[in-house]
Amino acid sequence: MPELDPSPPLPFTFRDAYSRAPRLLDETAAVTRLQALVGDADSTPDELREYLLRYAALADRQAETTGDQHDINEAERTAEQLLNHDRQHGVTAGSTDKTTRCGPATAAAATSARNTPPGTPTTSANLPAPLAKGSP
């Protein structure tokens, strides 16, 4: 996979954010494999974060592509889980304002997550399942 520029110029568009992302079908397969890995009791917080990050991005792409309310809700939910996981583990990657420009669902989730108490746990027991409805 090509190296991604960690700090694209702002503001950037949805198309910019995912311009070098894997095809949806390939990423869905990768997220499904990650879900199996993090469902294991021996998974690490880093493995869980990779799953949540990639799933949130995949769900965001799906929501932007379809515009379907179910897909938008799923993208918001997965982005909230990623934000909660990062808070729980003290992970920061810059201001929320930078991350909210990737897509409409991510922006809504970031707004909602600001009201979520820090330390709200994200565990493999409440992981989102890979996209079902509307998946390509």
Secondary structure per residue as TSV (DSSP state, phi and psi in degrees):
chain	resnum	aa	ss	phi	psi
A	1	M	-	360.0	137.8
A	2	P	-	-67.9	151.4
A	3	E	-	-65.9	138.0
A	4	L	-	-100.5	141.5
A	5	D	-	-68.7	117.7
A	6	P	S	-71.0	-14.5
A	7	S	S	-139.7	74.0
A	8	P	-	-64.8	154.1
A	9	P	-	-62.5	143.0
A	10	L	S	-103.0	150.9
A	11	P	S	-78.0	148.7
A	12	F	-	-119.4	160.0
A	13	T	-	-95.3	171.0
A	14	F	H	-57.2	-45.3
A	15	R	H	-59.7	-42.3
A	16	D	H	-61.8	-43.1
A	17	A	H	-61.2	-35.5
A	18	Y	T	-115.2	18.1
A	19	S	T	-62.2	-31.1
A	20	R	T	-112.5	17.8
A	21	A	S	-74.3	154.6
A	22	P	-	-61.7	159.9
A	23	R	-	-57.7	150.2
A	24	L	H	-55.5	-42.4
A	25	L	H	-63.7	-43.7
A	26	D	H	-64.9	-41.8
A	27	E	H	-69.6	-35.4
A	28	T	H	-60.9	-43.4
A	29	A	H	-63.1	-42.6
A	30	A	H	-64.7	-41.6
A	31	V	H	-65.8	-37.4
A	32	T	H	-62.8	-42.6
A	33	R	H	-63.1	-42.2
A	34	L	H	-63.8	-37.6
A	35	Q	H	-61.5	-40.4
A	36	A	H	-63.5	-38.8
A	37	L	H	-66.1	-46.9
A	38	V	H	-78.4	-12.8
A	39	G	T	-73.4	-13.4
A	40	D	S	-76.6	140.7
A	41	A	T	-62.1	-21.3
A	42	D	T	-90.1	5.9
A	43	S	-	-69.6	152.0
A	44	T	-	-99.2	163.2
A	45	P	H	-58.2	-33.6
A	46	D	H	-66.6	-39.3
A	47	E	H	-66.9	-40.7
A	48	L	H	-63.7	-41.2
A	49	R	H	-64.2	-42.0
A	50	E	H	-60.0	-43.4
A	51	Y	H	-61.3	-50.3
A	52	L	H	-61.9	-40.6
A	53	L	H	-64.3	-49.2
A	54	R	H	-68.8	-36.4
A	55	Y	H	-69.0	-41.6
A	56	A	H	-61.2	-40.9
A	57	A	H	-66.1	-41.9
A	58	L	H	-63.4	-44.8
A	59	A	H	-64.9	-36.9
A	60	D	H	-63.2	-44.3
A	61	R	H	-62.7	-42.1
A	62	Q	H	-62.6	-44.8
A	63	A	H	-63.0	-41.4
A	64	E	H	-67.1	-36.8
A	65	T	H	-70.4	-45.0
A	66	T	H	-91.8	-32.6
A	67	G	-	70.5	5.3
A	68	D	-	-70.7	134.8
A	69	Q	H	-60.6	-37.9
A	70	H	H	-59.5	-45.1
A	71	D	H	-66.0	-38.7
A	72	I	H	-64.2	-45.0
A	73	N	H	-61.1	-41.6
A	74	E	H	-64.5	-41.1
A	75	A	H	-65.0	-40.8
A	76	E	H	-62.7	-44.3
A	77	R	H	-63.2	-44.4
A	78	T	H	-70.1	-35.8
A	79	A	H	-65.2	-38.5
A	80	E	H	-63.2	-40.8
A	81	Q	H	-63.3	-40.2
A	82	L	H	-63.7	-46.2
A	83	L	H	-61.3	-41.8
A	84	N	H	-65.5	-40.9
A	85	H	H	-60.8	-45.5
A	86	D	H	-62.9	-41.0
A	87	R	H	-63.0	-44.2
A	88	Q	H	-60.5	-34.7
A	89	H	T	-105.2	9.2
A	90	G	T	67.4	28.6
A	91	V	-	-88.7	130.6
A	92	T	-	-133.5	145.6
A	93	A	-	-137.1	32.7
A	94	G	S	109.4	-176.5
A	95	S	-	-73.9	153.6
A	96	T	H	-60.5	-32.4
A	97	D	H	-58.1	-35.9
A	98	K	H	-69.0	-38.9
A	99	T	H	-78.8	-22.1
A	100	T	T	-77.6	-4.5
A	101	R	T	-89.6	4.3
A	102	C	S	-75.8	-34.5
A	103	G	-	-174.2	163.5
A	104	P	H	-64.3	-36.0
A	105	A	H	-70.2	-39.5
A	106	T	H	-63.5	-40.1
A	107	A	H	-62.7	-44.4
A	108	A	H	-65.0	-39.6
A	109	A	H	-66.4	-40.0
A	110	A	H	-63.0	-40.3
A	111	T	H	-63.8	-45.5
A	112	S	H	-64.7	-40.6
A	113	A	H	-69.6	-20.6
A	114	R	T	-61.0	-24.0
A	115	N	T	-95.7	3.6
A	116	T	S	-88.3	129.6
A	117	P	-	-59.5	136.5
A	118	P	T	-57.5	145.5
A	119	G	T	87.9	1.5
A	120	T	-	-61.8	117.8
A	121	P	-	-71.9	144.6
A	122	T	-	-119.1	120.4
A	123	T	-	-126.9	169.5
A	124	S	G	-63.5	-18.7
A	125	A	G	-69.6	-24.5
A	126	N	G	-120.2	35.1
A	127	L	-	-72.0	145.1
A	128	P	-	-71.5	146.5
A	129	A	-	-84.1	150.7
A	130	P	-	-55.3	153.7
A	131	L	-	-48.3	132.1
A	132	A	-	-113.1	-66.0
A	133	K	T	-69.9	128.3
A	134	G	T	76.9	8.0
A	135	S	-	-70.5	140.8
A	136	P	-	-71.4	360.0
